[in-house]
Amino acid sequence: MTQGKSRTTFVCQECGAQTPKSEGRCPQCGQWNSIKEVQAAPKPKRDGWLNADSPDVQELSAVSTAALSRIGTPFGEMDRVLGGGIVPGSLILMAGDPGIGKSTLLLQTSGYLAGQGHRLLYVSGEESAQQVRLRAQRLGVSGEGLFFLGETEVEQILAHMETVQPFLVVVDSVQTMSSQEVPSAPGSVAQVRECTRRLMQWAKGRGVPILLAGHVTKDGAVAGPRALEHMVDVVLYLEGDTLSPYRILRGAKNRFGSTNEIGVFQMGQQGLEEVSEPSLLFLSSRLQDVSGSVVIVSMEGSRPLLAEVQALTTPTVFSQPRRVATGVDFHRLLLVAAATTQRLGIPLGGQDIIVNLAGGLRVGEPAADLGIALALVSSFRNTPCDPATVAVAEVGLGGELRSVPQLERRLKEAARLGFRRAVIAQAQISDALGSGLELIATPTLADAVRKLFPRMRHRNGRQGNDTIPFAEGSLFQEPHPEPEGEPDMEGEP
């Protein structure tokens, strides 16, 4: 293989963009001081890609897929996110914060497949064999059939992979790998790209899947070049608070399945354990009689999940009110808050708004709009919503309630978990008749608020006729105080 001359280039360490000269700010991702001068690897004139024995041109209908049956993992939740299991020859990236449980999940998967009689290779550039063995004992992994290699040079790793001929390979982590052909430090853009390319070439040519562990930066992106996400077949993110035992496995890219599915796990003494009823997990600590709490039903792929939307509105002490969204889309929060202010007459312009989705779940679909709006109303007037009611509808800028997909499946899941009422858009009344719930079908957000909160309370807790919730021109217009003294006559000062 003949190589060309090496050259010097400038590469952004965040997104991998190349520039002809050094610049203070990357023109692609906008990061400051991220462009570094690197020695580019010599480009080969010809580089093998797939198996050399395969023909150059094939008719697609003649390609056999009989050997591409998926490989099952020990977790049904992981198989759900992968689309049914691991596809042979695929390159899978498992990303997440340090200490979130990536290595634990990969080691448990390796131990399960080794227990099925397969030969596996676990490559680690961060831990020694003794450290991995201690973790395996804690997780209940015997280690039989699981071979360990502590190496960081990709050429040596590929040589051992040819010798062992494993059924599956785990590389932990890709940021520690390096190639002798690239004169830059491990973890740099050039090194990560080259190592991933070499591993992908080997996996595709032999039909052996490779699982890569990758760290993420503080903004949630894969550390190093983002181009790594485009090179692999599947990108999985393991999310969660390190202080919380719950983890959520989410697919960001999947060439063999949907990216809408999520898997829910719980970290225990024996490692990660899958949660069979995620909705009960997200609603386990919910208080019944508290304002600002509304239950929504979201669709994560093919599975409906119930979650609690918590909202808190307080008078701001700053010149600009704050808007904080955790677990919900920030722009949809702004949309719902604007529609609630304009169409219901609730003065949220001087309020700090904090919205949180309890349990660590993240929902971005419009079906959560009605739940967010009702939670804001409930918090602003310090009036709890019925704890046995779920809200499922999209809110438009005109205050209208719009339809959402798969409503019947959502409501049947809510009925199975013991909820009795559902607030939906009037246009979907026929789609929800078989759900078994009492339906509150309304055309607008104002009508939904009237039926759910017939008598509102002041913030100080008073309730009664002194509150005028449905005064003319505003749902929540406060009574105007009577003017003191005699009114001014026309023309008088």
C-alpha positions in Angstrom: 0.0 0.0 0.0 1.6 3.2 -1.2 1.2 6.3 1.0 1.3 9.9 0.0 3.0 12.8 1.6 1.9 14.0 5.1 0.6 17.5 5.5 -0.4 19.9 8.3 -4.0 20.9 8.8 -6.1 22.8 11.4 -8.9 20.8 12.9 -11.6 21.8 15.5 -11.4 19.5 18.5 -15.1 19.8 19.1 -16.8 19.1 15.8 -13.9 17.9 13.6 -14.2 20.7 11.0 -11.0 21.5 9.0 -9.8 25.0 8.2 -6.9 26.1 6.0 -5.5 28.3 8.7 -5.7 28.8 12.5 -8.8 30.8 13.7 -10.0 31.8 17.1 -13.5 30.5 16.5 -14.6 27.5 14.6 -16.7 28.5 11.6 -18.8 25.3 11.9 -19.8 24.8 15.6 -18.9 28.3 16.9 -16.6 27.1 19.7 -13.7 29.4 20.7 -10.1 28.3 20.9 -10.9 24.8 19.7 -8.9 24.8 16.4 -5.6 23.0 16.8 -2.8 22.3 14.3 -2.4 18.6 13.7 -0.3 16.5 11.4 -2.7 14.8 9.0 -2.3 11.1 8.4 -0.9 10.1 5.0 -3.8 9.2 2.8 -3.5 5.7 1.2 -4.1 5.4 -2.5 -6.2 2.2 -2.0 -7.7 1.0 1.1 -9.7 -2.2 1.5 -13.2 -1.9 2.8 -15.2 -5.1 3.0 -14.1 -8.7 2.6 -11.7 -9.0 -0.3 -13.4 -12.2 -1.4 -16.7 -10.4 -2.0 -17.5 -9.3 -5.5 -17.2 -5.7 -6.4 -20.7 -5.4 -7.8 -23.7 -7.5 -6.7 -27.4 -7.4 -7.5 -29.2 -6.4 -4.3 -31.8 -9.0 -4.6 -29.1 -11.7 -4.7 -27.6 -10.6 -1.4 -28.4 -13.2 1.4 -29.6 -12.0 4.8 -30.0 -15.4 6.4 -26.9 -14.9 8.6 -28.1 -11.5 9.8 -30.3 -12.7 12.6 -30.1 -10.3 15.6 -28.2 -11.2 18.7 -30.3 -10.9 21.9 -28.9 -9.2 25.0 -29.8 -9.9 28.6 -32.1 -6.9 28.8 -35.4 -6.6 27.0 -35.2 -2.9 27.4 -31.8 -2.8 25.5 -33.2 -5.0 22.7 -36.2 -2.6 22.4 -33.9 0.4 21.9 -31.7 -1.5 19.4 -34.7 -2.6 17.4 -34.7 -6.3 18.4 -31.1 -7.0 19.2 -27.6 -6.5 17.9 -27.1 -6.8 14.2 -24.0 -8.8 13.2 -21.3 -6.6 11.8 -22.7 -3.5 13.2 -20.7 -0.8 15.0 -22.5 0.5 18.2 -21.5 3.5 20.2 -22.5 3.6 23.9 -22.2 7.2 25.1 -22.8 8.7 28.5 -21.3 10.8 31.3 -18.4 9.3 33.3 -19.7 7.0 36.0 -23.2 6.7 34.5 -22.9 2.9 34.0 -21.6 2.4 30.4 -18.9 -0.1 31.4 -21.4 -1.9 33.7 -23.9 -2.4 31.0 -21.3 -3.5 28.4 -19.8 -6.0 30.9 -23.1 -7.4 31.8 -24.0 -7.9 28.1 -20.6 -9.5 27.5 -21.0 -11.9 30.4 -24.4 -12.9 29.3 -23.3 -13.7 25.7 -20.2 -15.5 27.0 -22.5 -17.6 29.2 -24.3 -18.7 26.0 -21.2 -20.4 24.8 -19.8 -17.6 22.7 -16.2 -16.3 22.6 -16.0 -12.5 23.5 -13.2 -10.0 23.6 -13.3 -7.2 26.1 -10.7 -4.5 25.2 -10.0 -1.8 27.9 -7.7 1.2 27.6 -8.7 2.6 31.0 -8.7 -0.4 33.5 -6.5 -3.3 34.2 -7.5 -6.9 34.2 -7.7 -7.0 38.0 -10.1 -4.0 38.0 -12.4 -5.5 35.4 -12.3 -8.9 37.2 -13.4 -7.2 40.5 -16.3 -5.5 38.8 -17.2 -8.8 37.1 -17.4 -10.5 40.5 -19.6 -7.8 41.8 -21.9 -8.1 38.9 -22.0 -11.9 39.1 -20.2 -12.5 35.8 -18.0 -15.6 35.9 -15.7 -14.5 33.1 -15.6 -17.9 31.3 -15.5 -17.4 27.6 -14.8 -13.7 28.1 -11.2 -12.7 27.1 -9.6 -9.5 28.3 -7.1 -7.3 26.5 -5.5 -4.2 28.0 -4.3 -2.3 25.0 -4.6 1.1 23.4 -2.9 0.7 20.0 -5.5 -0.2 17.4 -3.0 -2.2 15.3 -2.3 -4.5 18.2 -6.0 -4.8 19.0 -6.8 -5.8 15.4 -4.0 -8.4 15.5 -5.5 -10.0 18.7 -9.0 -9.9 17.2 -7.7 -11.9 14.3 -6.2 -14.4 16.7 -9.2 -14.8 19.1 -11.9 -14.7 16.4 -14.5 -13.4 18.9 -18.3 -13.5 18.5 -18.5 -9.9 19.8 -16.0 -7.2 20.7 -16.2 -4.5 23.4 -13.9 -1.5 23.3 -13.8 0.7 26.4 -13.3 3.5 25.5 -12.7 4.8 22.0 -11.1 8.0 23.3 -8.2 6.0 24.6 -7.4 4.2 21.4 -4.6 5.4 19.1 -3.1 4.4 15.8 0.6 4.4 14.8 -0.2 5.9 11.5 -1.6 9.1 13.0 1.0 11.4 14.7 -1.4 13.1 17.1 -2.3 12.4 20.8 -5.0 9.8 21.7 -8.5 11.3 21.9 -7.8 13.9 19.2 -10.0 14.2 16.1 -7.6 12.4 13.8 -7.0 9.5 16.2 -10.6 8.9 17.0 -11.6 9.0 13.4 -8.8 6.7 12.3 -9.3 4.1 15.1 -13.1 4.0 14.5 -12.5 3.6 10.7 -10.1 0.7 11.3 -12.5 -1.0 13.7 -15.5 -0.5 11.4 -13.5 -2.0 8.5 -12.8 -5.1 10.5 -16.4 -5.5 11.8 -18.0 -5.1 8.3 -15.6 -7.5 6.7 -16.1 -10.3 9.2 -19.7 -9.8 10.4 -18.6 -9.3 14.0 -20.4 -6.6 16.0 -18.3 -4.1 18.0 -19.5 -2.1 20.9 -17.7 1.2 21.6 -17.9 3.1 24.9 -17.6 6.9 24.5 -17.6 9.8 26.9 -19.6 12.9 26.5 -18.8 16.5 27.1 -20.6 18.8 29.5 -23.1 19.9 26.8 -24.1 16.2 26.1 -22.2 15.7 22.8 -19.8 12.8 22.3 -16.3 13.9 23.4 -14.0 14.5 20.5 -15.4 14.8 17.0 -19.1 14.7 16.3 -18.2 12.9 13.1 -17.9 9.7 15.1 -21.6 9.6 15.4 -21.9 9.6 11.6 -19.4 6.7 11.2 -21.1 4.2 13.5 -24.4 2.3 12.8 -26.1 2.9 16.2 -25.6 5.6 18.8 -27.0 4.9 22.3 -27.0 7.4 25.1 -27.2 6.3 28.7 -28.7 9.2 30.7 -29.5 9.9 34.3 -28.3 11.6 37.5 -25.3 9.9 39.1 -27.0 10.4 42.5 -30.2 8.7 41.3 -30.4 4.9 40.7 -32.4 5.3 37.5 -30.9 5.3 34.1 -32.6 5.8 30.7 -31.1 4.3 27.5 -32.0 6.3 24.5 -31.2 5.8 20.8 -30.0 8.9 18.9 -29.2 7.0 15.7 -30.1 3.5 14.5 -29.7 2.2 11.0 -31.6 -1.0 11.9 -34.6 0.3 13.8 -36.4 3.2 15.3 -34.8 6.0 17.4 -38.0 6.7 19.4 -37.7 3.8 21.8 -36.2 4.2 25.3 -35.1 1.7 27.9 -35.4 2.3 31.6 -32.9 0.7 34.1 -32.3 0.8 37.8 -28.8 0.6 39.2 -28.6 -2.0 42.0 -25.9 -4.0 43.8 -25.9 -6.6 41.0 -25.5 -3.9 38.3 -28.2 -2.5 36.0 -31.7 -4.0 36.2 -34.4 -3.3 33.7 -37.7 -1.6 34.9 -40.7 -3.4 33.6 -43.2 -0.7 34.5 -41.6 2.7 33.8 -44.9 4.6 34.3 -45.2 3.4 37.9 -41.6 4.5 38.4 -42.2 8.0 37.2 -45.3 8.4 39.3 -44.1 6.6 42.4 -43.4 9.7 44.5 -46.2 11.8 43.3 -48.2 13.8 45.9 -52.0 13.8 45.5 -53.1 17.2 46.8 -50.5 19.6 45.5 -50.8 22.4 43.0 -48.9 22.5 39.8 -48.9 18.8 39.2 -50.6 17.2 36.1 -50.1 13.7 34.6 -49.5 13.4 30.9 -49.2 10.4 28.6 -46.4 10.4 26.1 -45.5 7.9 23.4 -41.9 6.6 23.4 -41.8 4.5 20.2 -44.5 1.9 20.6 -44.9 2.2 24.3 -47.1 4.8 26.2 -45.5 6.3 29.3 -47.2 8.3 32.0 -45.3 11.0 33.6 -45.9 13.9 36.0 -45.5 17.5 34.9 -44.6 19.8 37.7 -44.9 23.6 37.3 -44.0 26.4 39.7 -44.8 30.1 39.1 -43.5 32.7 41.4 -43.2 36.5 41.2 -39.9 37.4 39.7 -37.3 39.5 41.5 -35.3 40.1 38.3 -35.9 42.6 35.4 -36.4 39.6 33.1 -38.5 36.7 34.3 -36.8 33.3 34.1 -38.0 30.3 32.2 -36.6 26.9 33.2 -37.5 23.7 31.5 -36.3 20.3 32.7 -37.4 17.3 30.7 -39.6 19.3 28.3 -38.7 21.3 25.2 -37.9 24.9 26.1 -39.4 26.4 23.0 -42.7 24.5 23.6 -42.7 25.8 27.1 -42.5 29.4 25.7 -45.3 28.6 23.3 -47.6 27.2 25.9 -46.8 30.0 28.4 -47.6 32.6 25.7 -50.9 30.9 24.8 -51.9 30.6 28.4 -51.2 34.3 29.1 -53.0 35.6 26.0 -56.0 33.2 25.8 -56.7 32.8 29.5 -55.6 36.3 30.7 -53.2 34.9 33.3 -50.4 37.5 33.9 -47.4 35.2 33.6 -45.2 38.0 32.2 -44.0 38.9 35.7 -43.6 35.3 36.9 -40.7 33.0 37.0 -41.8 29.8 35.4 -40.1 26.5 36.3 -41.4 23.3 34.7 -40.0 19.8 35.5 -40.8 16.3 34.3 -40.4 14.1 37.3 -38.3 11.0 37.2 -35.7 12.1 34.7 -37.8 11.5 31.6 -37.5 13.8 28.6 -40.5 14.5 26.4 -40.5 16.7 23.3 -43.8 15.8 21.6 -46.7 18.3 21.5 -49.0 16.0 23.3 -47.6 17.3 26.6 -48.7 20.9 25.9 -52.1 20.6 27.6 -50.5 19.1 30.7 -48.0 21.9 30.9 -50.7 24.6 30.5 -52.9 23.0 33.2 -49.9 22.7 35.5 -49.1 26.4 35.1 -52.8 27.4 35.8 -52.8 25.1 38.9 -49.6 26.6 40.2 -50.6 30.2 39.5 -53.9 29.8 41.4 -52.6 27.4 44.0 -55.4 24.9 43.2 -54.6 21.2 42.8 -55.7 19.3 39.8 -57.7 16.1 40.1 -55.0 13.4 40.7 -57.0 10.8 38.8 -57.0 12.9 35.6 -54.6 12.8 32.6 -54.2 15.5 30.0 -53.4 14.6 26.4 -53.6 17.3 23.7 -51.6 19.8 21.7 -52.2 23.5 22.4 -52.2 25.9 19.5 -51.4 29.6 19.5 -55.1 30.4 19.2 -55.8 28.5 22.4 -57.4 25.5 20.5 -56.8 21.9 21.5 -55.4 19.8 18.6 -55.3 16.0 18.0 -52.4 13.8 18.9 -51.5 10.4 17.4 -52.3 7.0 19.0 -54.7 8.5 21.6 -56.5 5.3 22.2 -53.3 3.4 23.2 -52.4 6.3 25.6 -55.8 6.3 27.3 -55.9 2.6 27.7 -52.6 2.6 29.4 -53.8 5.4 31.8 -57.0 3.3 32.5 -54.8 0.3 33.3 -52.9 2.2 35.9 -56.0 3.4 37.7 -56.8 6.8 36.2 -60.4 7.7 35.8 -60.6 10.9 33.6 -58.9 12.3 30.6 -58.9 15.8 29.1 -58.6 15.6 25.3 -59.3 17.6 22.2 -63.0 17.6 21.1 -62.0 16.5 17.6 -60.8 13.1 19.0 -63.9 12.2 21.0 -64.6 9.3 18.6 -61.1 7.9 19.0 -61.3 7.6 22.8 -64.7 6.1 23.3 -63.3 2.6 24.0 -60.7 3.7 26.5 -62.9 3.2 29.6 -62.2 6.6 31.0 -64.5 9.5 31.6 -63.7 11.9 28.8 -63.5 15.7 29.1 -63.5 16.7 25.4 -63.1 20.4 24.8 -62.3 22.5 21.8 -60.2 25.1 23.6 -57.8 25.4 26.5 -60.2 27.9 28.2 -63.0 25.3 28.2 -60.7 22.7 29.6 -59.7 25.0 32.5 -63.4 25.8 33.2 -64.3 22.2 33.6 -61.2 21.2 35.6 -61.1 24.2 37.9 -64.7 25.4 38.4 -63.7 27.4 41.5 -60.2 28.8 41.8 -58.3 29.9 44.9 -56.3 33.0 45.5 -52.6 32.5 46.2 -53.3 33.0 49.9 -55.6 30.0 49.9 -59.0 31.9 50.1 -61.7 30.3 48.0 -65.2 31.6 47.3 -67.1 34.3 45.4 -64.4 36.9 46.1 -62.5 35.2 43.2 -64.0 35.9 39.7 -62.4 33.1 37.6 -64.6 33.7 34.5 -65.0 37.4 34.4 -65.6 39.0 31.0 -62.5 39.3 28.9 -60.4 37.0 31.1 -60.7 33.7 32.8 -58.7 34.9 35.8 -59.4 38.6 36.0 -59.1 39.9 39.5 -62.0 42.1 40.7 -61.2 45.8 40.2 -61.2 47.9 43.5 -63.8 50.5 43.8 -62.3 54.1 43.3 -62.1 56.1 46.5 -64.0 59.3 46.7 -66.3 60.8 44.0 -65.4 60.2 40.4 -63.9 63.0 38.4 -66.3 64.9 36.2 -65.5 65.5 32.6 -63.4 68.6 32.2 -62.4 68.8 35.8 -58.8 68.2 36.9 
